[in-house]
Amino acid sequence: MRDRFEASLPARWKAPLVAGALAALSPVLLLAPRGVPAEAGRPLVTALVVVQAAALWWLGARPAVVTAVAVASGAALQFLVPTAGPGIALVVLSTYAWLRPARTSLWAAAGAAAVLGATAGAGGHGVAAVLWPVAAVLAWSWGALGRAWAARRQAEARRVVLEERARIARELHDVLAHTVSVMVVQAAAADDVFDSSPEKARQAVRSLEASGREALVELRRFVRTVRLLDGETAAVPEGDALVPQPSLADLDRLAGRVESAGLPVRVVLDGLEDADVPPGVALSAYRIVQESLTNALRHARASVAVVTVCARDGGLTVEVRDDGKGGRSAWTGGSGQGVAGMRERAALLGGTLEASPDPAGGFRVRAHLPLEDTA
């Protein structure tokens, strides 16, 4: 899998990193260098300490170069002052493994292990020649593991955002597809009877206005939801009270809107009085009925639709039948996105959905949604 995690060091960390490195390396200045006169060795050790610490200023911009400088200066420090080790080279190596993908930083780990091991061996420290390469590999592993953890968290956050976007898009589709379809049918009906029956045309226009107002309320609620997800806490404008999500109690009102557009709808509810239907299940059931009636109204050329909602044996069964003659391709509008969206809604709750021509004629949508463990 491609590593898409982006890591960086903020510019404000530059000065603290350099200051912290100088503080950590300052005890090295008190140690006597090996193999060279003190007059020449101490200035050399001081220069190596300053170079290794100052290089951290560019760690965020040039991590590969800074890591190479840190390892090289650390190897020199290790040779001159064996008890000081390679200074902060391993810390820099671990940071580099966190900043860059493993396929890039692995070469730095191999180089650091080779350089530090060879330097320790040249100084006659056999044990150190083994321990320092191992320490280099462990330092790199720690940084790479931290990067993997951060990448996983970032991927999870991205997945949550994408799922939320899909949910909002699905809700918008369900609301707008239904409302706009009803408005189009009502507008066409008003146009048909405008001259012959002005009163019927006026009634259709009133229904059209009511549908439009309802669509605006739904859109405002969705926009408010998105703003709250983004952390906005703006006050709700006066007169724009929060509207609850629709539920099974709103099915009669939904049926009335569809019937006013020209498709008679009969709603049958069974066992809902004694059932504890979670809000998420109720909303999904409502949206499935809404999408089914919308498609029946737009594509099926149906004369009647029957909605049955039954709560029994720990599950909610939703069935929508129509007697349309449009067939499956006409019912789905040729693309099948409505059926796919309803099936996805059911699957998210652990349920199932079937949509197919009814053997008795017309089309049938049947969904089963569990009422338990739906959180």
C-alpha positions as CSV (number, residue, x, y, z in Angstrom):
1,M,0.0,0.0,0.0
2,R,1.3,3.4,-0.9
3,D,2.4,5.6,2.0
4,R,0.5,8.8,1.8
5,F,1.1,10.1,5.3
6,E,2.4,13.6,5.3
7,A,4.6,14.5,8.3
8,S,6.5,17.8,9.0
9,L,8.2,19.7,11.7
10,P,6.7,23.1,12.4
11,A,9.1,26.0,12.0
12,R,8.4,27.0,15.6
13,W,10.3,23.9,16.7
14,K,13.6,24.9,15.2
15,A,15.0,26.9,18.1
16,P,13.8,24.5,20.8
17,L,15.3,21.6,19.0
18,V,18.7,23.2,18.6
19,A,18.7,24.5,22.2
20,G,17.7,21.0,23.5
21,A,20.4,19.3,21.4
22,L,23.0,21.7,22.8
23,A,21.9,21.0,26.3
24,A,21.9,17.3,25.8
25,L,25.4,17.4,24.2
26,S,27.0,19.8,26.7
27,P,28.3,17.1,29.0
28,V,30.4,15.8,26.1
29,L,32.5,19.0,26.3
30,L,33.7,18.0,29.7
31,L,35.2,14.6,28.5
32,A,38.7,14.3,27.3
33,P,39.2,13.3,23.7
34,R,41.1,10.2,22.9
35,G,44.2,9.9,20.7
36,V,44.8,13.6,20.2
37,P,46.3,16.4,22.4
38,A,43.7,18.2,24.6
39,E,44.7,21.5,23.0
40,A,43.5,20.3,19.6
41,G,40.9,17.7,20.7
42,R,38.6,19.9,22.7
43,P,38.1,22.5,20.0
44,L,37.4,19.6,17.6
45,V,34.9,18.0,19.9
46,T,33.2,21.4,20.5
47,A,33.0,21.9,16.7
48,L,31.4,18.5,16.2
49,V,28.8,19.2,19.0
50,V,27.9,22.6,17.5
51,V,27.6,21.1,14.0
52,Q,25.4,18.2,15.2
53,A,23.1,20.5,17.2
54,A,23.0,23.4,14.6
55,A,22.1,21.0,11.8
56,L,18.7,20.4,13.5
57,W,17.7,23.9,12.3
58,W,17.2,22.4,8.8
59,L,15.8,19.0,9.9
60,G,12.3,19.8,8.7
61,A,13.4,21.1,5.3
62,R,16.3,18.8,4.6
63,P,15.9,15.7,6.8
64,A,18.1,13.5,4.6
65,V,21.0,15.9,4.6
66,V,20.6,16.7,8.3
67,T,20.5,12.9,9.2
68,A,23.7,12.3,7.2
69,V,25.5,15.2,9.0
70,A,24.3,14.0,12.4
71,V,25.4,10.4,11.7
72,A,28.8,11.6,10.3
73,S,29.5,14.0,13.2
74,G,28.2,11.4,15.7
75,A,30.6,8.8,14.3
76,A,33.5,11.3,14.8
77,L,32.3,12.0,18.3
78,Q,32.1,8.3,19.1
79,F,35.7,7.9,17.8
80,L,37.1,10.8,19.8
81,V,35.0,10.3,23.0
82,P,33.8,6.7,23.1
83,T,31.8,7.1,26.3
84,A,29.7,9.9,24.7
85,G,28.6,7.6,21.9
86,P,27.3,9.1,18.6
87,G,25.6,12.1,20.4
88,I,22.1,12.7,19.1
89,A,22.6,10.9,15.8
90,L,20.1,8.1,16.7
91,V,17.4,10.6,17.8
92,V,17.8,12.3,14.4
93,L,17.7,9.0,12.6
94,S,14.4,8.1,14.4
95,T,12.9,11.5,13.5
96,Y,13.9,11.0,9.9
97,A,12.2,7.6,9.9
98,W,9.0,9.4,11.1
99,L,9.3,12.2,8.5
100,R,9.9,10.0,5.5
101,P,8.4,6.7,4.1
102,A,10.2,3.5,5.1
103,R,11.4,2.8,1.6
104,T,13.3,6.1,1.7
105,S,14.6,6.1,5.3
106,L,15.7,2.5,5.4
107,W,18.9,3.4,3.5
108,A,19.7,5.9,6.2
109,A,19.3,3.1,8.9
110,A,21.6,0.8,6.9
111,G,24.2,3.6,6.4
112,A,24.1,4.7,10.1
113,A,24.5,1.1,11.2
114,A,27.5,0.6,8.9
115,V,29.2,3.9,9.8
116,L,28.7,3.6,13.6
117,G,29.7,-0.1,13.6
118,A,32.8,0.5,11.5
119,T,33.8,3.5,13.7
120,A,33.5,1.5,16.9
121,G,35.4,-1.4,15.3
122,A,38.2,1.0,14.2
123,G,38.5,2.3,17.8
124,G,39.0,-1.3,19.1
125,H,35.6,-1.6,20.8
126,G,34.3,-5.0,19.6
127,V,31.1,-4.9,21.7
128,A,30.2,-1.4,20.7
129,A,30.8,-2.4,17.1
130,V,27.8,-4.7,17.5
131,L,25.6,-2.7,19.9
132,W,25.7,0.6,18.0
133,P,24.4,-0.9,14.7
134,V,21.7,-2.7,16.6
135,A,20.8,0.6,18.3
136,A,20.6,2.3,14.9
137,V,18.2,-0.2,13.6
138,L,16.1,0.0,16.7
139,A,16.0,3.9,16.5
140,W,14.9,3.7,12.9
141,S,12.3,1.1,13.8
142,W,10.8,3.3,16.5
143,G,10.5,6.2,14.1
144,A,9.0,4.0,11.3
145,L,6.5,2.5,13.8
146,G,5.5,6.0,14.9
147,R,4.9,6.9,11.3
148,A,2.8,3.8,10.7
149,W,0.7,4.6,13.7
150,A,0.2,8.2,12.6
151,A,-0.6,7.1,9.1
152,R,-3.2,4.6,10.4
153,R,-4.9,7.4,12.5
154,Q,-4.9,9.7,9.5
155,A,-6.4,7.0,7.2
156,E,-9.1,6.3,9.8
157,A,-9.9,10.0,10.0
158,R,-10.0,10.2,6.2
159,R,-12.4,7.2,6.1
160,V,-14.7,8.8,8.7
161,V,-14.8,12.0,6.6
162,L,-15.6,10.1,3.4
163,E,-18.3,8.1,5.1
164,E,-19.9,11.3,6.5
165,R,-19.7,12.9,3.1
166,A,-21.4,9.9,1.6
167,R,-24.1,10.0,4.3
168,I,-24.8,13.6,3.6
169,A,-24.9,13.1,-0.1
170,R,-27.3,10.2,0.3
171,E,-29.6,12.3,2.5
172,L,-29.5,15.1,0.0
173,H,-30.3,12.8,-2.8
174,D,-33.2,11.2,-0.9
175,V,-34.7,14.6,0.1
176,L,-34.2,16.5,-3.2
177,A,-35.1,13.6,-5.5
178,H,-38.4,13.1,-3.8
179,T,-39.3,16.8,-3.3
180,V,-38.2,17.9,-6.8
181,S,-40.1,15.0,-8.4
182,V,-43.3,15.9,-6.5
183,M,-42.8,19.6,-7.5
184,V,-42.4,18.7,-11.2
185,V,-45.5,16.6,-11.2
186,Q,-47.5,19.3,-9.4
187,A,-46.2,21.9,-11.8
188,A,-47.2,19.8,-14.8
189,A,-50.6,19.2,-13.3
190,A,-51.2,22.9,-12.8
191,D,-50.2,23.6,-16.4
192,D,-52.6,21.0,-17.7
193,V,-55.6,22.4,-16.0
194,F,-54.6,26.1,-15.9
195,D,-57.3,27.1,-18.5
196,S,-60.0,24.5,-17.9
197,S,-59.9,24.4,-14.1
198,P,-58.2,27.4,-12.5
199,E,-59.2,26.2,-9.0
200,K,-57.4,22.9,-9.4
201,A,-54.4,24.7,-10.9
202,R,-54.4,27.0,-7.9
203,Q,-54.5,24.0,-5.5
204,A,-51.6,22.4,-7.4
205,V,-49.6,25.6,-7.1
206,R,-50.2,25.7,-3.4
207,S,-49.0,22.1,-3.1
208,L,-46.0,23.1,-5.2
209,E,-45.2,26.0,-2.8
210,A,-45.5,23.7,0.3
211,S,-43.2,21.2,-1.2
212,G,-40.6,23.9,-2.0
213,R,-40.8,25.3,1.5
214,E,-40.2,21.8,2.9
215,A,-37.2,21.3,0.7
216,L,-35.8,24.6,1.9
217,V,-36.2,23.5,5.5
218,E,-34.4,20.2,4.8
219,L,-31.6,22.0,3.1
220,R,-31.1,24.4,5.9
221,R,-31.0,21.5,8.4
222,F,-28.4,19.8,6.3
223,V,-26.2,22.9,6.0
224,R,-26.5,23.4,9.8
225,T,-25.5,19.8,10.3
226,V,-22.4,20.2,8.1
227,R,-21.4,23.4,10.0
228,L,-21.7,21.7,13.3
229,L,-19.5,18.9,12.0
230,D,-16.9,21.5,11.1
231,G,-17.0,22.9,14.6
232,E,-19.1,26.0,13.9
233,T,-21.3,27.1,16.8
234,A,-23.2,30.0,15.2
235,A,-26.6,30.7,16.7
236,V,-29.7,29.4,14.9
237,P,-31.4,32.3,13.2
238,E,-34.7,33.4,14.6
239,G,-37.6,31.6,13.0
240,D,-35.4,28.8,11.7
241,A,-36.0,26.4,14.5
242,L,-34.3,23.0,14.4
243,V,-36.4,20.4,12.5
244,P,-36.2,16.8,13.7
245,Q,-35.2,14.0,11.3
246,P,-38.3,12.4,9.8
247,S,-39.4,9.1,11.2
248,L,-42.1,6.5,10.8
249,A,-44.7,8.9,12.3
250,D,-44.3,11.0,9.2
251,L,-45.2,8.3,6.7
252,D,-48.8,9.5,6.4
253,R,-47.6,13.0,5.6
254,L,-45.2,11.6,3.0
255,A,-48.0,9.6,1.5
256,G,-50.2,12.7,1.4
257,R,-47.6,14.6,-0.6
258,V,-47.2,11.8,-3.1
259,E,-51.0,11.4,-3.4
260,S,-51.3,15.2,-4.0
261,A,-48.9,14.7,-6.9
262,G,-51.2,12.0,-8.5
263,L,-50.3,8.6,-7.0
264,P,-52.7,7.3,-4.4
265,V,-50.8,5.7,-1.4
266,R,-52.0,3.4,1.3
267,V,-50.0,3.0,4.5
268,V,-50.3,-0.1,6.7
269,L,-48.5,-0.1,10.1
270,D,-48.3,-3.3,12.1
271,G,-46.8,-3.8,15.6
272,L,-45.1,-0.4,15.9
273,E,-46.9,0.5,19.1
274,D,-45.1,-2.1,21.1
275,A,-41.7,-1.9,19.3
276,D,-38.8,0.2,20.3
277,V,-37.5,1.5,17.0
278,P,-34.1,3.3,17.2
279,P,-34.1,6.7,15.5
280,G,-31.5,5.6,13.0
281,V,-33.6,2.6,11.9
282,A,-36.7,4.8,11.7
283,L,-34.9,7.4,9.5
284,S,-33.6,4.7,7.2
285,A,-37.0,3.1,6.9
286,Y,-38.5,6.5,6.1
287,R,-35.9,7.2,3.4
288,I,-36.4,3.8,1.8
289,V,-40.2,4.4,1.6
290,Q,-39.5,7.9,0.3
291,E,-37.2,6.8,-2.4
292,S,-39.5,3.9,-3.4
293,L,-42.5,6.2,-3.7
294,T,-40.5,8.8,-5.6
295,N,-39.4,6.2,-8.2
296,A,-43.0,4.8,-8.4
297,L,-44.2,8.3,-9.1
298,R,-41.6,9.3,-11.6
299,H,-41.0,6.1,-13.5
300,A,-43.5,3.3,-12.8
301,R,-46.7,4.8,-14.3
302,A,-48.5,3.3,-11.3
303,S,-52.1,3.9,-10.3
304,V,-51.6,2.9,-6.6
305,A,-48.8,2.2,-4.1
306,V,-49.0,0.3,-0.8
307,V,-46.6,0.8,2.0
308,T,-46.4,-1.8,4.7
309,V,-44.2,-1.4,7.8
310,C,-44.2,-4.3,10.3
311,A,-42.2,-4.7,13.5
312,R,-41.9,-8.3,14.6
313,D,-39.3,-10.7,16.0
314,G,-36.6,-8.1,16.7
315,G,-36.8,-6.7,13.2
316,L,-38.5,-4.0,11.1
317,T,-39.8,-5.1,7.7
318,V,-40.5,-2.3,5.1
319,E,-42.3,-3.1,1.9
320,V,-43.4,-0.8,-0.9
321,R,-45.5,-2.2,-3.8
322,D,-46.9,-0.5,-6.8
323,D,-48.9,-1.7,-9.8
324,G,-46.8,0.2,-12.4
325,K,-46.1,-1.0,-15.9
326,G,-42.7,0.7,-16.3
327,G,-40.5,-2.3,-15.5
328,R,-37.3,-2.3,-13.5
329,S,-35.2,-0.1,-15.8
330,A,-37.9,2.6,-15.9
331,W,-38.5,2.3,-12.1
332,T,-34.8,3.0,-11.4
333,G,-34.6,5.7,-14.0
334,G,-32.1,3.6,-16.0
335,S,-29.2,4.0,-13.6
336,G,-30.2,2.0,-10.6
337,Q,-28.7,4.6,-8.2
338,G,-31.9,4.7,-6.1
339,V,-31.9,1.0,-5.5
340,A,-28.2,1.1,-4.7
341,G,-28.6,3.8,-2.2
342,M,-31.5,2.0,-0.4
343,R,-29.5,-1.2,-0.3
344,E,-26.5,0.7,1.2
345,R,-28.7,2.2,3.8
346,A,-30.0,-1.3,4.8
347,A,-26.5,-2.8,4.8
348,L,-25.2,-0.1,7.1
349,L,-27.7,-1.2,9.7
350,G,-26.9,-4.9,9.2
351,G,-30.1,-5.4,7.2
352,T,-31.0,-6.5,3.7
353,L,-33.0,-5.0,0.8
354,E,-34.6,-6.6,-2.2
355,A,-35.9,-4.7,-5.2
356,S,-37.5,-6.6,-8.1
357,P,-40.6,-6.9,-10.3
358,D,-43.6,-8.2,-8.3
359,P,-44.9,-11.5,-9.6
360,A,-48.4,-10.1,-9.1
361,G,-47.5,-7.1,-11.3
362,G,-45.7,-3.9,-10.8
363,F,-42.6,-3.5,-8.6
364,R,-41.7,-4.4,-5.0
365,V,-39.1,-3.1,-2.6
366,R,-38.7,-5.1,0.6
367,A,-36.2,-4.3,3.3
368,H,-35.5,-6.0,6.6
369,L,-33.8,-3.8,9.3
370,P,-32.7,-5.3,12.7
371,L,-33.9,-3.4,15.8
372,E,-31.2,-4.8,18.1
373,D,-27.5,-3.9,18.2
374,T,-27.9,-1.1,15.6
375,A,-25.8,1.5,17.4
